[in-house]
Amino acid sequence: MQHRQRSLLLISGLSVCWFTSVFRAYGDTLPKSSIGLDGIEATKLHQAPYNLKGRKIAIGQVEIGRPGQFGLDKAVAKNRSTSVAQVFFRNSPPRQNANVDIHAQNVASVMINSDKAFVGVAPGARLYSSAVGLLKRNGQPEECLSAQHIASQNGGDVRAINFSFGESLEEDPRPGAMLDGNALLTQCIDWSSRVHDTLYVVAGNQGRGGISIPTDNFNGMNIAFSSRLKGIFAKVDLANLGDAASGMASRILGLENNVGDRRAISLIAPGSNVPIVNPDGKLTRGSGTSFAAPHVTATVALIQEYGDRQLSQRRPNWTTDSRRHEVMKAVLMNAADKLQDTGDGLRLGMSRTIVDKSNQNWLGSDAYKNQKIPLHIQMGTGQLNAFRAYQQFSPGEWNSSAPVPPIGWDYHTIGVNAAQDYVLEKPLPAGSYVSATLAWDRRVELKDTNRNELYDLGEEFSDRGLNNLDLYLMRDEDNDVSNSIWSSVSDVDSVEHLFYPVPTTGRYKIRVVYRRQVNDAAQPYALAWWTKPIR
């Protein structure tokens, strides 16, 4: 089967999506929302005193098709609840009634739907969407062109871009193509992340190789999906990508997983049997990573509205660093749910325990036990929690020039062989967990043959590699990292993450070390931390 034929089957492939009968006038057959207390807890942020709905924040969407735009497309003449800001065909204006796609409409509804019967994660956000269209050959150049075009909208200020689609390795023109980060579309995303400063949120690959490019990106986030367990979203769904633990490592090596030891998944988010809206405005439900990813993309809009509010009021500890894609990545990943707190705060107030396909929680994973493995192969750092992301983000930016608060983040640049210490201002009680996430970019550059500073069809990218940063949890009085309490020291990942209990009551610090230079001597990074201090 040719790839573009497969692309038409996104509903049964990448999305692993099914549709049931349309609900009767939003009656009692309506499935429970994935954005409330059972899901990502975004509805808390919609309400007072937070009043966050993503207002004035631009987010993007790139897919084979596009959602309809009211006034342009007949398919959405009766649907004003999923109101997009602007739609395109690749990098050009759209044709009326062309390329409108149910799948793209469904994905958009998770992000911005405003009907009171089904509210999206960020109903006030401005969504820009581009349809790539169906091609008979490898479509990565056109997909890159479309992504670049979306990233340039809203005056070049698009905070996150959703990819609920992808390319097949079978159609990649490279000989012996593998998920090694070097497909054109993957390099394009990593380049655009840095140049346009936008966070790419990519639906995680599902099942037998599937549509796996660009899930081998470094600078974005790949999202797997969860299903309900005892009524709440708390379990990695069985339909997610394969892993070595499944006993099928030889079959999936380089096809569903990244080549080598680098982990693919950043987070999970609700994606099983979630409410979605069709172009005609009628409610249905669907399942898959396609519907998990937009939960994350739209959460960026919620917390960015809060950040812009702080900037407009010139609050202390707030700069435009709050808009950085690395900061968003570190904040979202560090705020994820892993282990339900028992009420004493030692597990950082987490709302639920997340389990993998084998019903094992974080404490049973290699990511918890092995300092060289920062991410769980199935769930990344855990499940998205929008309210916790707000709690992680809202204390603002704190640099290492003075002791830092129990929860915070920083955007900083470090030199090669240097170390940066973040000393916690308050002691931590024995048995309390420290969560810290470090994120930085692989450096990909455009081979700009016509020197117009834009990607054009026929151009390529150059991979300059990934500098190696490490992360340590240490006692305040220690200086030698060999005495650290715990660490995250992956040689291959573009994030480091630790979640570990302190052994004794006392003062602690978090250290960032620039371990090995591969490209530039100065490396920007984002760090987010969350601790439980002694009151």
N, C-alpha and C positions, 0 to 999 in steps of 0.2 A: 504493500500500500504506500503510495506517495505521501510525502509529509503534508502537502497542502490538502490532500484528502483527509489525512488524520487531523489536521487543524479544524476541519469542520466537525470533528467528533470530540471537541473539547469537553462537551457535556459528559461524555462517558469516559474520557481519558484523564486529562489533568484535573478536571473538577470532580471526577467520580460522583457526578451529580445526578439526582433523580428529581422529577417533578411529580407531585401528586395533584389531585384535583384542586382547583382554585377554591379558596375558603369562602364560605357563604357570608357575604357582607361583613367580613371580619368578625365572625361569630365565635362561639365557644370552641371551635376546632382550631383556632389560632394557636400555633406552637409558641411556647414560652420564648421570650426574647433572649438573644445571646449577649445582649449588652447590659443587662441588669445584674442583680445580685447572683444569679445562677451562672453568669458569664463573666464579662470583663469589668463589670461595675462602673460602666461609663455613665449610666443614668444619674448617679450621684452628682457627677460634674455638671449635668444639665440643669440641676436644681440649685436653689439658693443654699448657701451663700456664694457658691462658685459661679453659677450662671455661665458655664462654658459650653459653647456649641460649635466652636471652630470659626466664628465670625471673622471675615476678611482674610482668612488664611487660605492660600492657594495650595491645592494638592492636584496630582495628575493621575492619568490612567492611560496605558497603552495596551491595546489588544488587537486581535484580528479584525473585529468589528468595533462598533462604538454604541454608546447609549443614544437614544433619540433626544432631540432638542425641541422643546415646545415652540411652535411657530414655524419650524422647518420641516419636521417629519410627521407624516400622518399617523405613524404607529403609536405616537405618544400624545395624540390630540386629546385623549381623555385622562392624561396623567401629568399633573403638574407637581406631584410630590417629589419626584426625582429630577430636580431642576439643575442642569449643568450650566456652567458659565460659558463654555465655548467648546465646539467640537471641530475636528479636522479630519481630513484624509491625508495621512502621512504628514507632510509639512505644508499642506495646501488647504484652502477652504473646502468644506465637504459639498458633495452634491445632494440635493434634496432627496430624501427618502432612500438614499443609497448607504449601504454598509451598516445599517441599523441592525443590531444583533442582540438577541435575547440574553445571551451570557454576559455581554458587556453591560447591559441594562441591569441585570441581577446584581452584578458586582458593584456597580455605581450605587444601587439602592442601599447596600450595606453601609456605604460611606455617608451618603447625604440625604437619604429619604426623609421627608419632613412631615408625612401624614401622621396624625396623632395615634392612629391604629398601629402603625409600625414606624418608629423613629429610628433613623440611622445613627451611627456613632457620632457623626459631626454634621448635623443638619444645616448648620450655618456656613459650612466651608464652601469655597469656590472650586469646583471641579473642572479641570480641562482634560479633554479626552481625545485621543487620536486613534483612528482605525488604520491599521497597516494594510489590510486587504489580503486577498488570497493570491499567491504567486505560484508559478509552476516550478520554481527553482528555489534554492536557498534564499531565504528572505531576511537574513541578518542585516545586510546593509540598509534595507528599507526600515527595518525595525529600529536600528540605531538612529537613522534620520528622524524617525517619528519621536523617539525618546528625547533627542536633542531639542526638537521643536517644542515639545511639552515643557521641558526644563526652562525654555526661554520665555514662557508666558508670564503674565502678571509682572511685567517689567523685570523678568529674570529672577523672580522671587517665588519659587514653587518649593515648598518645604519637603514634600515626599511624593513619590511616583509609584503607583501600583502596577505590578506586572502579574496578572492572573492568566498568563499564557507563557509559552516558551517555544524553543526550537528543538528538534530532534538531532541527536548525534548522528543518526543515519544520513541526515541531509547536510551535515557539516562538510564543507569542501576539503578540510584538512585530511591528509592520509592518516589512517589509524586514529581518528579523532577520539579524544578522551576528555573527561571532565577535569582538566588541568588548569583552568583559568585562562586559556589562550584562544578560545573562540572569539570571533570578532565582536559578537554582541556582548559577551562577558567583559571583554576589555573595554568596550564602549561604555558600559554601565560604570565600571570602576573609574574610567576617565571622567565621565560626566558627573559622578558623585563629587569629585574633587573640584572640577572646573566650575560647575553650576551650583555646588554646595546644596545638593538635594539628596534625600535618603531614598534609595530604591528599595522597595519592599516586594519580594518575589515569592510567588506561590511555590512551595516546595514540591519537588518532583514526586510522582506517585506511580509505583507499579511497573516493573519490567522495563526499565530504561526510559520509557515514556518521553515526555517533552522536557528534557533536562537542562538545556541551556536557557538562561544564564544562572542556574543554581550553583555554579562553581565560582560565583563572584566573591570578592574579598570585602568590598567596601559597602555593600548593601546588607540586607537582612533576608534570610530565607525562612519561610513560615510553614510549619506543619500544622495539622489540625487535630482538635480534640473532640471527643464525644462525651455524652453525659454518663456519669457514674453516680448512682443514687440521687439522681435529679439535678446534679450540677455538672458543668463542664470540668472534667478533672482527669481524663484518661486519653493518652495518645491513641488515636483511632487506628484500627488494624490496617486500613487502606493506605496509610502513609508509606513513604519510601522504605525500601529494604535496608537492612543493616547486617553487619557481620554476625551479630548475635542470632540471626535467623537461620544460620547454617547454610546460607546461600552466597557466601562471600565470593566464591570464584565466579559465579554467574554475574553478580552485580558490580564487581570491582571496576571502577572507572565508568560505569554506565549510570548507576543511580547514586553512587557516592563519589566524592572527590578522590582523585588519585592521591595515594599516600595517606598520611595520618590526619590530614586537615578535615575538620568536621564541617558539615553543610548547614545544619539547622540552627537558627538563632533563637527562635521562640516557637511555641505553639499558641494557637488561638482557636476559639470555637469555630467549628466548621461542619458539624454533623447535624443534619435536619434543621438548619437555621432558616428563619423567615427571609424571603427575598421578594422583590416586586418585579413583575413582567412589564414590558412596554405599555400594555393597556391599563396599567395601574392595579391589576389584580394580584393578590398575594398568593404566593406558593412557598415551597421550601426546597432547599437543596443542600448538598453535602460536598465537601472537598476542600483542598487547599485554596482553591480559587476564592472561596468565601471566608477563609481564615485570614488571608493576607489583607483584605480591605479593612478588617477590624484594626489592624496595626497601623495602616496608612492613615486612617481617619483619626486614630488616637493621637497621632502627631499633631493634627490640626487642633484638637482640644487643648493640649498642653502648650502649643505654640500661641494660641490665643491668650493664655495666661501670661506667657513670657512677654508678648508684645504689650500687654496691659501694664506689666511692671516697668517695661522700658518707657512707655509713654508717660508714666508717673515718676520716672527717674528715681526708682527705688535703689537703695544701696545694694551692692553685690549683683547688679544686673547690667550686662553689656550685650552687644549683638553677638557675643559668643553663644548666647542662648539659642541662636538660630542654626548653629553648626550641625551638620548631619552626623558628625561623630558624637556630639553631645546627645542628640536624640537616640542614637543607637545604644550608647552606654546607659542612658537613663531607662529606656524601655527594658533592656536586658537585665539591668540590676534590680529593677522593681518587680520582676516576675515572681509569681507564686511558685513555691516548691513544697514546703512543709507547713501544715496548719499550726498556727500558734496556739498554745494551750491556755493563753490568757495572761501569762507572766511577761510577755514581750520578748522572751529570749530568742524566739524564732522570728523576730522583727515584725510581728503583727500579721503574718501571712494568713490569708483567709481560707486556704484549702491545701490539701496534700495532692500533688499531681503524680500519677503513676504512668509507667510506660506500658507497652503491649503485654508484657509479662507480669503486670501488676506490681512491679518493683518501684519504690520511690527513689528520690535523689540519693539517699544514704546508701543504697545498694549499687550505685552506678560507678563506673570507672572514673567518671568526671569528679566524683567526690573523693575517690581514693588515690588517684594518680595526679601528681602535680603537673605533669606534662600534657594533661588532657583537660582543657577548660570547659568543654561543652559536652552535654549528654548527646549521644548520637541520634536519639529520637526527639528530644524536647528542647535542645539548646540549653538555655538557662532556666527554663520553666514556662509557665503560661502567662500570657499577657494579662495584666491587670491595670486598666486605665486609671483607676483612682490611686493605686499605689504609684503609678508613674507620675501623677500629679504630686504626690507626697515626696517623691524622690527629687523632682524638679523644683518645687516651690521654694526650698530654702535658698536657692540661688547659687552663684559661683563663688568659690572660696579657693584662693591660691595658698601656697605652702609657706608664705612669709610669716604666718602666725598660726597658732592652733586652730583647727577647723571644727565645726559643729558635728553632732552625731550623724546627720544626714546632709549630703551636699554633692556638688559636682564641680569640676574644673576643666577648662580648656587651656592647654599649655603647650609650649614647645620645649623640647629637651635636646641637649647635644649628645653626641656619641660618647659612650663610656661614662656618662653622667648619671646621677641618681637624684630623685626628687622625693622628699619626705613630706607626708601629710600627717602631722601629729594631732591626734584626737584630743580635744580640749577637756573631755570628761573621762574618768576611769570607766572601764567596762566590767560588769560582774562575771564571775566564772560561769562558764556554760552558755554564755550569750554568743550568738552567731554574728560574724562580720561578713557582710556581702560587699564585694567590690568588683567593678568591671572596668576594664581598660580597652579602648578601641582606637585604632588608627588605620590609615589608608595604605594599601598597595599603591605604588606610583606607576600609573599608566599614562603615556603621552601620545598625542596625536601626531602622526607623520603628515603634517599639513603641507602638502605639495604646492598648493596655490597661495599659501600664507594668508588665508582669510580668517583664521582662528575658528573655523567651523569644520565639522565633519562633512565631507562631501562623498557621494557615491564613488567608489573606486579607491578611496583612501584607506589607510590601515593605521594600526596602533602599535606602539612599542611598549613592552613590559619591562620596566626598570626594577621590578622586584619589590620585596617587602622587607623593610628593616625589622629587626627583632627587638621587641620590648618585653620586659618581664615585670611581674607584680608580686609584692611580698607583704605579708602581715608579720609585724615585728613588735617586740616589746619596745617601749620608748627609749629605754636605756641602752639597747643594743645597736651596734653599727655594722656588724658583720652579717651578711645575708645567710651565711651558713648556720646562724643561730635563729633563723626566722621560725615563727610558729607554723606557718604554712605559706605556700606560694603557688603561683600559676606561671609556668615557665615553658609554654609550648614553643617549639622551634618553627612551626609552620602556620599557625593561625594568626589572623589579624585582630583577634581579641584575646584578652586574658580575663579569667573570671575565677574568683574564689568565694566559697561559702563555707565557713569553718568556725567552730566554737573556740573561744579563748579558754585556755586551761585554768587560769587563775585570775582573780580580781586584780586589776591594775591599769596602768596607762599603756596605750598601744599606738602604733603608727602604721601607715600604709606607705610603702615605698615603690616608686616607679623607677626602673633601670633601663637605659638604652644599651642593650647588650651587644648587638652586632649591626654594623653599618653595611647596607647593600646598595643604597642609592645616596640620598642626601645626608649630610652630617647633622642637620637640624630636623627633628621629627615632631610635628604637631600630634597631639593626642587628646582624647577626652577620658576623664576618670569620673566615675560615680561610686559613692560609698553609702552604706546604710549600717548603722550600729545601734545597740541598745545600751545607753549609758546608765550609770548609777544615778538615781534621782537624789 
